[in-house]
Structures are given as structure tokens and as C-alpha cells.
Amino acid sequence: MKAIFVTGGKQYYVSVGDVIYVEKLDVEAGKDVEFTDVLMVDDKVGTPNVKGAKVVCTVEKNGKAKKITVFKYHPKKKYRKTQGHRQPYTKLVVKNIVG
């Protein structure tokens, strides 16, 4: 069974057992999360959502991605700025798809 759901402004195409990384959620590791904003389950397409459908996931961990370097530069103006960024994420394992 496959589904498309929305979280953090992005759409994810998943099946049972998939491991996905989403925008950080305020849920502890080991807890379950239900997503009810489901756009498609197998061949059922909703407008905009499929009624009664949900994707149940288990939170495996919360963490931060590898550091990226942001470098701003204006030529001939002696302007240079270096900045780092680590994006927080939540690692989910898809447990069940109800549709």
C-alpha cells in the first residue's frame, strides 16, 4: 500500500516500512505520529484530501543535518560574510497506512 501525505510544506510518497526524514516535529523518539493530510492512497485520489485516510509513523530520532557553509560575497566592495547552518530534522519509520 502506498500513500502521499503532506507535512512541513512538502509531500512524501511512502509505503509501509519506509524511512523518511521530515522537517522537525515536536514529538519524542519512540512515540507514534498520525498524518491525516493524505492526498492519495493507492489509486484513491482526494480533492484535496482522502477522507478517513491516515499515515501512522514512529519517530526514530530527532537530530540535525550536516553543517553547510553559507558564503556571501560582493566583488570589489570588501564584503565577505561566512555563516554556518544545521537544519533540524525528524527521522520517521512508516508503520501503517489506513485508507
N, CA, C and O atoms as CSV, one atom per row, in Angstrom:
chain,resi,resn,atom,element,x,y,z
A,1,MET,N,N,0.847,-1.176,0.000
A,1,MET,CA,C,0.000,0.000,0.000
A,1,MET,C,C,0.890,1.236,0.000
A,1,MET,O,O,1.854,1.310,0.763
A,2,LYS,N,N,0.574,2.200,-0.846
A,2,LYS,CA,C,1.361,3.416,-0.964
A,2,LYS,C,C,0.475,4.627,-0.712
A,2,LYS,O,O,-0.738,4.577,-0.918
A,3,ALA,N,N,1.094,5.715,-0.262
A,3,ALA,CA,C,0.339,6.935,0.038
A,3,ALA,C,C,1.207,8.160,-0.182
A,3,ALA,O,O,2.436,8.091,-0.147
A,4,ILE,N,N,0.540,9.281,-0.408
A,4,ILE,CA,C,1.195,10.585,-0.467
A,4,ILE,C,C,0.577,11.439,0.631
A,4,ILE,O,O,-0.641,11.612,0.680
A,5,PHE,N,N,1.430,11.976,1.519
A,5,PHE,CA,C,0.929,12.849,2.580
A,5,PHE,C,C,1.776,14.107,2.663
A,5,PHE,O,O,2.872,14.175,2.107
A,6,VAL,N,N,1.247,15.105,3.372
A,6,VAL,CA,C,1.899,16.411,3.459
A,6,VAL,C,C,2.290,16.697,4.900
A,6,VAL,O,O,1.483,16.527,5.814
A,7,THR,N,N,3.537,17.134,5.102
A,7,THR,CA,C,3.988,17.642,6.394
A,7,THR,C,C,5.143,18.607,6.151
A,7,THR,O,O,5.996,18.366,5.297
A,8,GLY,N,N,5.164,19.682,6.896
A,8,GLY,CA,C,6.236,20.666,6.761
A,8,GLY,C,C,6.262,21.352,5.413
A,8,GLY,O,O,7.315,21.828,4.987
A,9,GLY,N,N,5.102,21.417,4.713
A,9,GLY,CA,C,5.040,22.073,3.418
A,9,GLY,C,C,5.571,21.234,2.282
A,9,GLY,O,O,5.711,21.733,1.165
A,10,LYS,N,N,5.875,19.962,2.535
A,10,LYS,CA,C,6.392,19.071,1.498
A,10,LYS,C,C,5.524,17.827,1.402
A,10,LYS,O,O,4.859,17.449,2.367
A,11,GLN,N,N,5.531,17.186,0.227
A,11,GLN,CA,C,4.774,15.966,0.009
A,11,GLN,C,C,5.731,14.784,0.007
A,11,GLN,O,O,6.833,14.864,-0.536
A,12,TYR,N,N,5.296,13.672,0.626
A,12,TYR,CA,C,6.121,12.471,0.725
A,12,TYR,C,C,5.342,11.280,0.185
A,12,TYR,O,O,4.194,11.057,0.569
A,13,TYR,N,N,5.972,10.507,-0.715
A,13,TYR,CA,C,5.390,9.306,-1.306
A,13,TYR,C,C,6.001,8.116,-0.581
A,13,TYR,O,O,7.192,7.843,-0.730
A,14,VAL,N,N,5.191,7.399,0.209
A,14,VAL,CA,C,5.718,6.370,1.096
A,14,VAL,C,C,4.933,5.071,0.974
A,14,VAL,O,O,3.812,5.041,0.466
A,15,SER,N,N,5.552,4.010,1.450
A,15,SER,CA,C,4.888,2.730,1.644
A,15,SER,C,C,5.278,2.238,3.035
A,15,SER,O,O,6.147,2.824,3.681
A,16,VAL,N,N,4.644,1.169,3.496
A,16,VAL,CA,C,4.896,0.664,4.847
A,16,VAL,C,C,6.343,0.192,4.952
A,16,VAL,O,O,6.831,-0.541,4.092
A,17,GLY,N,N,7.029,0.625,6.027
A,17,GLY,CA,C,8.409,0.239,6.261
A,17,GLY,C,C,9.438,1.239,5.771
A,17,GLY,O,O,10.626,1.076,6.052
A,18,ASP,N,N,9.023,2.268,5.048
A,18,ASP,CA,C,9.957,3.274,4.544
A,18,ASP,C,C,10.503,4.131,5.688
A,18,ASP,O,O,9.821,4.364,6.686
A,19,VAL,N,N,11.737,4.593,5.524
A,19,VAL,CA,C,12.366,5.519,6.462
A,19,VAL,C,C,12.479,6.856,5.752
A,19,VAL,O,O,13.055,6.942,4.668
A,20,ILE,N,N,11.922,7.914,6.372
A,20,ILE,CA,C,11.949,9.241,5.756
A,20,ILE,C,C,12.440,10.270,6.773
A,20,ILE,O,O,12.329,10.083,7.984
A,21,TYR,N,N,12.985,11.357,6.240
A,21,TYR,CA,C,13.439,12.477,7.057
A,21,TYR,C,C,12.548,13.670,6.732
A,21,TYR,O,O,12.462,14.084,5.577
A,22,VAL,N,N,11.880,14.227,7.755
A,22,VAL,CA,C,10.952,15.339,7.561
A,22,VAL,C,C,11.411,16.531,8.396
A,22,VAL,O,O,12.325,16.417,9.213
A,23,GLU,N,N,10.763,17.678,8.180
A,23,GLU,CA,C,11.030,18.845,8.997
A,23,GLU,C,C,10.773,18.495,10.461
A,23,GLU,O,O,9.926,17.654,10.761
A,24,LYS,N,N,11.501,19.135,11.364
A,24,LYS,CA,C,11.441,18.785,12.782
A,24,LYS,C,C,10.023,18.851,13.341
A,24,LYS,O,O,9.306,19.833,13.149
A,25,LEU,N,N,9.633,17.776,14.042
A,25,LEU,CA,C,8.352,17.696,14.729
A,25,LEU,C,C,8.608,17.701,16.230
A,25,LEU,O,O,9.630,17.188,16.686
A,26,ASP,N,N,7.696,18.271,16.998
A,26,ASP,CA,C,7.850,18.322,18.452
A,26,ASP,C,C,7.281,17.050,19.081
A,26,ASP,O,O,6.298,17.096,19.821
A,27,VAL,N,N,7.914,15.918,18.776
A,27,VAL,CA,C,7.497,14.620,19.297
A,27,VAL,C,C,8.750,13.888,19.752
A,27,VAL,O,O,9.780,13.934,19.079
A,28,GLU,N,N,8.663,13.210,20.900
A,28,GLU,CA,C,9.813,12.475,21.423
A,28,GLU,C,C,10.067,11.210,20.614
A,28,GLU,O,O,9.168,10.699,19.946
A,29,ALA,N,N,11.295,10.710,20.679
A,29,ALA,CA,C,11.653,9.466,20.000
A,29,ALA,C,C,10.893,8.300,20.629
A,29,ALA,O,O,10.742,8.228,21.848
A,30,GLY,N,N,10.418,7.390,19.780
A,30,GLY,CA,C,9.678,6.229,20.247
A,30,GLY,C,C,8.171,6.397,20.218
A,30,GLY,O,O,7.441,5.414,20.349
A,31,LYS,N,N,7.691,7.614,20.050
A,31,LYS,CA,C,6.245,7.874,20.009
A,31,LYS,C,C,5.727,7.747,18.576
A,31,LYS,O,O,6.495,7.805,17.615
A,32,ASP,N,N,4.409,7.571,18.452
A,32,ASP,CA,C,3.768,7.493,17.146
A,32,ASP,C,C,3.187,8.844,16.748
A,32,ASP,O,O,2.768,9.631,17.596
A,33,VAL,N,N,3.169,9.100,15.430
A,33,VAL,CA,C,2.610,10.326,14.874
A,33,VAL,C,C,1.632,9.921,13.777
A,33,VAL,O,O,1.926,9.036,12.975
A,34,GLU,N,N,0.460,10.574,13.743
A,34,GLU,CA,C,-0.525,10.321,12.698
A,34,GLU,C,C,-0.614,11.538,11.789
A,34,GLU,O,O,-0.726,12.669,12.262
A,35,PHE,N,N,-0.563,11.301,10.482
A,35,PHE,CA,C,-0.729,12.363,9.494
A,35,PHE,C,C,-2.057,12.130,8.794
A,35,PHE,O,O,-2.253,11.092,8.162
A,36,THR,N,N,-2.971,13.088,8.901
A,36,THR,CA,C,-4.295,12.947,8.302
A,36,THR,C,C,-4.435,13.755,7.018
A,36,THR,O,O,-5.461,13.675,6.342
A,37,ASP,N,N,-3.411,14.532,6.679
A,37,ASP,CA,C,-3.413,15.318,5.448
A,37,ASP,C,C,-2.889,14.437,4.310
A,37,ASP,O,O,-1.791,14.659,3.800
A,38,VAL,N,N,-3.686,13.434,3.916
A,38,VAL,CA,C,-3.286,12.426,2.927
A,38,VAL,C,C,-3.902,12.789,1.581
A,38,VAL,O,O,-5.117,12.956,1.475
A,39,LEU,N,N,-3.063,12.911,0.553
A,39,LEU,CA,C,-3.529,13.292,-0.778
A,39,LEU,C,C,-3.913,12.091,-1.631
A,39,LEU,O,O,-4.794,12.200,-2.484
A,40,MET,N,N,-3.260,10.936,-1.415
A,40,MET,CA,C,-3.533,9.757,-2.221
A,40,MET,C,C,-3.229,8.490,-1.425
A,40,MET,O,O,-2.242,8.424,-0.693
A,41,VAL,N,N,-4.095,7.482,-1.580
A,41,VAL,CA,C,-3.849,6.155,-1.038
A,41,VAL,C,C,-4.098,5.177,-2.169
A,41,VAL,O,O,-5.207,5.097,-2.697
A,42,ASP,N,N,-3.048,4.419,-2.548
A,42,ASP,CA,C,-3.089,3.530,-3.713
A,42,ASP,C,C,-3.649,4.283,-4.920
A,42,ASP,O,O,-2.965,5.153,-5.459
A,43,ASP,N,N,-4.876,3.974,-5.363
A,43,ASP,CA,C,-5.447,4.659,-6.527
A,43,ASP,C,C,-6.502,5.684,-6.142
A,43,ASP,O,O,-7.025,6.383,-7.010
A,44,LYS,N,N,-6.824,5.788,-4.859
A,44,LYS,CA,C,-7.820,6.762,-4.414
A,44,LYS,C,C,-7.186,8.139,-4.288
A,44,LYS,O,O,-6.255,8.341,-3.508
A,45,VAL,N,N,-7.700,9.076,-5.063
A,45,VAL,CA,C,-7.192,10.444,-5.024
A,45,VAL,C,C,-8.284,11.325,-4.446
A,45,VAL,O,O,-9.436,11.260,-4.875
A,46,GLY,N,N,-7.920,12.153,-3.467
A,46,GLY,CA,C,-8.886,13.040,-2.843
A,46,GLY,C,C,-8.817,14.434,-3.417
A,46,GLY,O,O,-7.839,14.809,-4.064
A,47,THR,N,N,-9.873,15.205,-3.171
A,47,THR,CA,C,-9.877,16.600,-3.586
A,47,THR,C,C,-10.241,17.455,-2.390
A,47,THR,O,O,-11.440,17.599,-2.153
A,48,PRO,N,N,-9.366,18.024,-1.629
A,48,PRO,CA,C,-7.922,17.861,-1.736
A,48,PRO,C,C,-7.393,16.652,-0.974
A,48,PRO,O,O,-6.312,16.162,-1.300
A,49,ASN,N,N,-8.130,16.143,0.051
A,49,ASN,CA,C,-7.626,15.034,0.863
A,49,ASN,C,C,-8.546,13.821,0.751
A,49,ASN,O,O,-9.730,13.950,0.438
A,50,VAL,N,N,-7.981,12.638,1.014
A,50,VAL,CA,C,-8.769,11.412,1.057
A,50,VAL,C,C,-9.424,11.344,2.431
A,50,VAL,O,O,-8.736,11.423,3.449
A,51,LYS,N,N,-10.752,11.197,2.471
A,51,LYS,CA,C,-11.476,11.189,3.737
A,51,LYS,C,C,-11.215,9.890,4.490
A,51,LYS,O,O,-11.275,8.805,3.911
A,52,GLY,N,N,-10.925,10.009,5.787
A,52,GLY,CA,C,-10.707,8.842,6.639
A,52,GLY,C,C,-9.343,8.199,6.496
A,52,GLY,O,O,-9.069,7.195,7.154
A,53,ALA,N,N,-8.486,8.745,5.658
A,53,ALA,CA,C,-7.160,8.167,5.453
A,53,ALA,C,C,-6.160,8.781,6.424
A,53,ALA,O,O,-6.269,9.951,6.791
A,54,LYS,N,N,-5.185,7.976,6.834
A,54,LYS,CA,C,-4.118,8.486,7.683
A,54,LYS,C,C,-2.871,7.626,7.509
A,54,LYS,O,O,-2.947,6.453,7.142
A,55,VAL,N,N,-1.738,8.233,7.779
A,55,VAL,CA,C,-0.447,7.552,7.744
A,55,VAL,C,C,0.100,7.591,9.156
A,55,VAL,O,O,0.250,8.666,9.738
A,56,VAL,N,N,0.401,6.417,9.715
A,56,VAL,CA,C,0.917,6.314,11.078
A,56,VAL,C,C,2.412,6.022,10.996
A,56,VAL,O,O,2.835,5.073,10.335
A,57,CYS,N,N,3.206,6.849,11.674
A,57,CYS,CA,C,4.663,6.706,11.670
A,57,CYS,C,C,5.184,6.671,13.102
A,57,CYS,O,O,4.554,7.193,14.023
A,58,THR,N,N,6.348,6.044,13.270
A,58,THR,CA,C,7.039,6.030,14.551
A,58,THR,C,C,8.261,6.934,14.452
A,58,THR,O,O,9.022,6.855,13.487
A,59,VAL,N,N,8.448,7.791,15.449
A,59,VAL,CA,C,9.606,8.684,15.471
A,59,VAL,C,C,10.814,7.888,15.943
A,59,VAL,O,O,10.835,7.372,17.061
A,60,GLU,N,N,11.821,7.794,15.075
A,60,GLU,CA,C,13.033,7.063,15.438
A,60,GLU,C,C,14.013,7.961,16.174
A,60,GLU,O,O,14.592,7.559,17.183
A,61,LYS,N,N,14.202,9.191,15.665
A,61,LYS,CA,C,15.078,10.137,16.365
A,61,LYS,C,C,14.881,11.544,15.827
A,61,LYS,O,O,14.375,11.741,14.722
A,62,ASN,N,N,15.288,12.513,16.627
A,62,ASN,CA,C,15.356,13.909,16.218
A,62,ASN,C,C,16.828,14.278,16.156
A,62,ASN,O,O,17.608,13.868,17.016
A,63,GLY,N,N,17.211,15.040,15.157
A,63,GLY,CA,C,18.623,15.389,15.042
A,63,GLY,C,C,18.840,16.604,14.170
A,63,GLY,O,O,17.898,17.310,13.807
A,64,LYS,N,N,20.110,16.837,13.837
A,64,LYS,CA,C,20.485,17.925,12.958
A,64,LYS,C,C,21.291,17.369,11.795
A,64,LYS,O,O,22.081,16.440,11.963
A,65,ALA,N,N,21.090,17.940,10.619
A,65,ALA,CA,C,21.809,17.519,9.423
A,65,ALA,C,C,23.252,18.026,9.478
A,65,ALA,O,O,23.618,18.781,10.378
A,66,LYS,N,N,24.059,17.607,8.513
A,66,LYS,CA,C,25.442,18.068,8.448
A,66,LYS,C,C,25.475,19.574,8.202
A,66,LYS,O,O,24.565,20.138,7.594
A,67,LYS,N,N,26.534,20.208,8.685
A,67,LYS,CA,C,26.674,21.656,8.571
A,67,LYS,C,C,26.971,22.038,7.123
A,67,LYS,O,O,27.788,21.416,6.444
A,68,ILE,N,N,26.276,23.087,6.677
A,68,ILE,CA,C,26.593,23.672,5.380
A,68,ILE,C,C,27.165,25.060,5.629
A,68,ILE,O,O,26.869,25.689,6.645
A,69,THR,N,N,27.981,25.531,4.701
A,69,THR,CA,C,28.583,26.850,4.813
A,69,THR,C,C,27.900,27.794,3.841
A,69,THR,O,O,27.794,27.507,2.648
A,70,VAL,N,N,27.439,28.921,4.360
A,70,VAL,CA,C,26.822,29.959,3.542
A,70,VAL,C,C,27.845,31.084,3.434
A,70,VAL,O,O,28.278,31.634,4.446
A,71,PHE,N,N,28.231,31.425,2.206
A,71,PHE,CA,C,29.247,32.450,1.988
A,71,PHE,C,C,28.671,33.534,1.098
A,71,PHE,O,O,28.270,33.272,-0.036
A,72,LYS,N,N,28.631,34.765,1.621
A,72,LYS,CA,C,28.147,35.899,0.850
A,72,LYS,C,C,29.346,36.757,0.466
A,72,LYS,O,O,30.283,36.918,1.248
A,73,TYR,N,N,29.306,37.309,-0.757
A,73,TYR,CA,C,30.469,37.997,-1.290
A,73,TYR,C,C,30.017,39.046,-2.294
A,73,TYR,O,O,29.249,38.751,-3.209
A,74,HIS,N,N,30.496,40.271,-2.117
A,74,HIS,CA,C,30.271,41.330,-3.092
A,74,HIS,C,C,31.631,41.707,-3.673
A,74,HIS,O,O,32.494,42.194,-2.942
A,75,PRO,N,N,31.834,41.498,-4.938
A,75,PRO,CA,C,33.146,41.788,-5.513
A,75,PRO,C,C,33.475,43.290,-5.484
A,75,PRO,O,O,32.599,44.135,-5.670
A,76,LYS,N,N,34.730,43.593,-5.253
A,76,LYS,CA,C,35.282,44.956,-5.258
A,76,LYS,C,C,34.746,45.829,-4.133
A,76,LYS,O,O,34.961,47.041,-4.160
A,77,LYS,N,N,34.061,45.267,-3.148
A,77,LYS,CA,C,33.490,46.063,-2.066
A,77,LYS,C,C,34.013,45.656,-0.688
A,77,LYS,O,O,33.562,46.204,0.317
A,78,LYS,N,N,34.930,44.730,-0.616
A,78,LYS,CA,C,35.486,44.233,0.642
A,78,LYS,C,C,34.403,43.683,1.567
A,78,LYS,O,O,34.484,43.829,2.787
A,79,TYR,N,N,33.384,43.048,0.975
A,79,TYR,CA,C,32.311,42.456,1.769
A,79,TYR,C,C,32.389,40.942,1.641
A,79,TYR,O,O,32.231,40.387,0.554
A,80,ARG,N,N,32.637,40.285,2.771
A,80,ARG,CA,C,32.646,38.829,2.827
A,80,ARG,C,C,31.993,38.416,4.136
A,80,ARG,O,O,32.309,38.959,5.194
A,81,LYS,N,N,31.089,37.462,4.062
A,81,LYS,CA,C,30.404,37.001,5.261
A,81,LYS,C,C,30.271,35.487,5.179
A,81,LYS,O,O,29.754,34.952,4.198
A,82,THR,N,N,30.740,34.804,6.213
A,82,THR,CA,C,30.644,33.352,6.282
A,82,THR,C,C,29.705,32.986,7.418
A,82,THR,O,O,29.774,33.550,8.510
A,83,GLN,N,N,28.833,32.037,7.144
A,83,GLN,CA,C,27.846,31.627,8.130
A,83,GLN,C,C,27.605,30.127,7.968
A,83,GLN,O,O,27.657,29.603,6.856
A,84,GLY,N,N,27.342,29.443,9.076
A,84,GLY,CA,C,27.041,28.016,9.033
A,84,GLY,C,C,25.581,27.759,9.381
A,84,GLY,O,O,24.932,28.582,10.027
A,85,HIS,N,N,25.069,26.607,8.944
A,85,HIS,CA,C,23.680,26.248,9.233
A,85,HIS,C,C,23.543,24.734,9.344
A,85,HIS,O,O,24.088,23.992,8.527
A,86,ARG,N,N,22.806,24.279,10.365
A,86,ARG,CA,C,22.470,22.856,10.521
A,86,ARG,C,C,20.957,22.745,10.632
A,86,ARG,O,O,20.365,23.234,11.594
A,87,GLN,N,N,20.334,22.110,9.658
A,87,GLN,CA,C,18.880,22.001,9.615
A,87,GLN,C,C,18.392,20.886,10.536
A,87,GLN,O,O,18.853,19.752,10.411
A,88,PRO,N,N,17.473,21.176,11.458
A,88,PRO,CA,C,16.920,20.113,12.310
A,88,PRO,C,C,15.949,19.231,11.525
A,88,PRO,O,O,15.257,19.708,10.626
A,89,TYR,N,N,15.904,17.941,11.870
A,89,TYR,CA,C,15.031,17.000,11.175
A,89,TYR,C,C,14.477,15.981,12.165
A,89,TYR,O,O,14.948,15.877,13.297
A,90,THR,N,N,13.473,15.232,11.723
A,90,THR,CA,C,12.914,14.106,12.463
A,90,THR,C,C,12.938,12.901,11.543
A,90,THR,O,O,12.460,12.967,10.410
A,91,LYS,N,N,13.491,11.805,12.026
A,91,LYS,CA,C,13.570,10.566,11.259
A,91,LYS,C,C,12.356,9.711,11.609
A,91,LYS,O,O,12.141,9.379,12.774
A,92,LEU,N,N,11.555,9.352,10.589
A,92,LEU,CA,C,10.327,8.596,10.785
A,92,LEU,C,C,10.392,7.255,10.075
A,92,LEU,O,O,11.017,7.127,9.022
A,93,VAL,N,N,9.738,6.255,10.661
A,93,VAL,CA,C,9.546,4.954,10.027
A,93,VAL,C,C,8.038,4.776,9.843
A,93,VAL,O,O,7.274,4.857,10.806
A,94,VAL,N,N,7.615,4.533,8.594
A,94,VAL,CA,C,6.192,4.378,8.307
A,94,VAL,C,C,5.726,3.036,8.826
A,94,VAL,O,O,6.230,1.983,8.435
A,95,LYS,N,N,4.740,3.099,9.728
A,95,LYS,CA,C,4.259,1.907,10.426
A,95,LYS,C,C,3.008,1.323,9.789
A,95,LYS,O,O,2.879,0.106,9.656
A,96,ASN,N,N,2.075,2.206,9.391
A,96,ASN,CA,C,0.795,1.736,8.868
A,96,ASN,C,C,0.173,2.813,7.989
A,96,ASN,O,O,0.354,4.007,8.227
A,97,ILE,N,N,-0.564,2.373,6.968
A,97,ILE,CA,C,-1.321,3.272,6.117
A,97,ILE,C,C,-2.772,2.821,6.144
A,97,ILE,O,O,-3.092,1.698,5.754
A,98,VAL,N,N,-3.644,3.702,6.606
A,98,VAL,CA,C,-5.077,3.401,6.679
A,98,VAL,C,C,-5.776,4.213,5.609
A,98,VAL,O,O,-5.637,5.436,5.559
A,99,GLY,N,N,-6.538,3.530,4.739
A,99,GLY,CA,C,-7.175,4.279,3.675
A,99,GLY,C,C,-8.402,3.616,3.259
A,99,GLY,O,O,-9.091,4.100,2.361
